[in-house]
């Protein structure tokens, strides 16, 4: 077996393999690379010692059985056992479902999560979006403190567990998308700096020194991250990747890393003969994120649309703190603008930022390139107590949110449990073995929310195991009201979406939106009319003239009445209710 490692500053590199040492030689064809061939079986433990130092895990390790500080284990992807050969599933027409392996079930493993996949298939989901599964110290955490971008967290089930999960998902007709983090690594267990210039002080991020995408040595760092992304898609047969916080990728090179990555993914898709896609989380409000590379864009296939989330959240909750302030100034305008045009911040002044922000999207842009959602792990977990919308909104208002997400213009995404209005919170939790780091996280979290008026004792301790336990879904809820009704509502709306091609195809400009000052909303797209009344009283919703015949009510949260007066059709919509009509 060939072992190789990039260590450009080392004078001597030794391969430690199953208790034996093997000197490595410089690779004459690749500057900074070392290699050695040695006999090794699947599962063999190994690592690299630089200049007589301690043995460290392989930066490209596929498995870390003892965690980030332990030895690597040999994994041969060609030995993975696959029972399902699925051709792939494109993003257009998709309905995504974000889940966290560690809290989707109380067991917190790939195998336990796979046991719940029939629920998602019956719901009508097309793709499961897994939060990060790379190794991090401890057992439980969100996954954004991962430190080994090529490996799989062992407590979840390791590489074999991920293979079984993806195989089960594909057998159930579900695609799998993985959330990956390229903008930083976690604060504990990160051994990359010992090997080479993986980070640079040229730029700084909220997590410290930036990943080196443009300083000396950045060619290999970019290849390292791109290789990791391709390995997930190729070796684990994933259908797409979600890229965390791409706005934090500091890159001044003429060809941005994201354009390089998207080109490599498109080339892999062509070689494999199946669709692959990249979805960015971006705070920039920049159309270039999804613009074609030939038009000097970055060529990503879609991006999360936080503007839509913020507008919808503000309209339903009335919250106006922090970044919600920009949307709360005129919620009706904000909701209408984002539904019709995608971005709210399109070059105007953001009061939250104290400057202008964003650029407008081309109305001809495919609507499916934006992901629309009412809740995500960020928007729940980054609140002080991890409270979901269900903690403060009635089932009727949750139904309104679902109608706009699932029958709106964007590719919809649900956060696990949202489909039944889960009452379990989703809180910020960690499991750092380092007591100093654990205390820093605990005090930092409480200090952050003290600035917003929260008492320290009211902010859950991230290190307390009970915080993670509270965040696990309660799978008995879907069988009880009002959860049962909300689940059926989501199932009905998803079925309507999948049966209506016009909803999932076409440009942003195909969407017609009317939002009144009292937030009664009518969205027309693909031959459907979605009417939402989040107010406390009934609303008379005009539907226009009789062209096309009488409308047909396809779904209604509460019974509605249709009427025609003087040739004008109207819908009487009860308080806190929504309906979907054709015609």
JOWO-V713814 format. One record per run of one state. SS is the DSSP state (alpha for helix, beta for strand, coil for the rest). FROM is the first residue (numbers start at 1). TO is the last residue. If there is no record, write none. Layout:
ss-><SS SS>
from-><FROM FROM>
to-><TO TO>
This chain:
ss-><coil beta coil beta coil beta coil beta coil beta coil beta coil beta coil beta coil alpha coil beta coil alpha coil alpha coil alpha coil beta coil beta coil beta coil alpha coil alpha coil beta coil alpha coil beta coil beta coil alpha coil beta coil alpha coil alpha coil beta coil alpha coil alpha coil beta coil alpha coil alpha coil alpha coil beta coil beta coil beta alpha beta coil alpha coil alpha coil alpha coil beta coil alpha coil alpha coil alpha coil alpha coil alpha coil alpha coil alpha coil beta alpha coil beta coil beta coil beta coil beta coil beta coil beta coil beta coil beta coil>
from-><1 2 7 13 18 20 24 25 27 33 38 45 51 55 57 72 74 77 80 95 100 101 105 110 115 117 124 127 131 135 136 148 149 154 157 158 172 175 181 192 196 199 206 208 212 218 236 240 244 246 249 257 273 277 281 287 290 293 296 302 305 306 318 322 329 331 342 349 351 355 357 366 367 370 373 377 382 389 392 395 407 411 416 418 421 435 451 456 459 465 472 477 480 483 499 501 505 507 508 511 512 516 521 526 528 534 539 546 552 557 561 566 568 574 577 583>
to-><1 6 12 17 19 23 24 26 32 37 44 50 54 56 71 73 76 79 94 99 100 104 109 114 116 123 126 130 134 135 147 148 153 156 157 171 174 180 191 195 198 205 207 211 217 235 239 243 245 248 256 272 276 280 286 289 292 295 301 304 305 317 321 328 330 341 348 350 354 356 365 366 369 372 376 381 388 391 394 406 410 415 417 420 434 450 455 458 464 471 476 479 482 498 500 504 506 507 510 511 515 520 525 527 533 538 545 551 556 560 565 567 573 576 582 583>
